[in-house]
Amino acid sequence: MLPAITQGLKYRHQRAMTKAEKKWMQAVAELGCIVCLEAGFGYVPCCVHHILESGRRKGHLHTIGLCPGHHASGLNTEEVVSRHPWLREFERRYGTEKELWKKTCDALRG
């Protein structure tokens, strides 16, 4: 948890989200984990993960939903591998972040 004095503050490079970005991120959260959805588990609550390109976030419209197990649990088992810190294994099993983003877009289009 951040110290109270820093909560709500933005770093210099951050800007407030637009209405479209807020709407997108809410839709991603309501869709749930894209990996679990693709595996046939249906809706599983998720964290919104920002896709990275060359180590930098692409922006709020380039996000996917990942459940805690697939996001940052640190797991790398036969059942599940998390994006953080196992990027290569995660992408080998489930596809690249860009591929998962495209699947997210398709799922949200209906």
Stockholm file with secondary structure:
# STOCKHOLM 1.0

chainA/1-110         MLPAITQGLKYRHQRAMTKAEKKWMQAVAELGCIVCLEAGFGYVPCCVHHILESGRRKGHLHTIGLCPGHHASGLNTEEVVSRHPWLREFERRYGTEKELWKKTCDALRG
#=GR chainA/1-110 SS CCCTTTTTCCCTTCCCCCHHHHHHHHHHHHHCCHHHHHTTCCCCCCEEEECEETTEECCTTSEEEECHHHHTSCCBSSSCBCTTTCHHHHHHHHCCHHHHHHHHHHHHHC
#=GC SS_cons         CCCTTTTTCCCTTCCCCCHHHHHHHHHHHHHCCHHHHHTTCCCCCCEEEECEETTEECCTTSEEEECHHHHTSCCBSSSCBCTTTCHHHHHHHHCCHHHHHHHHHHHHHC
//
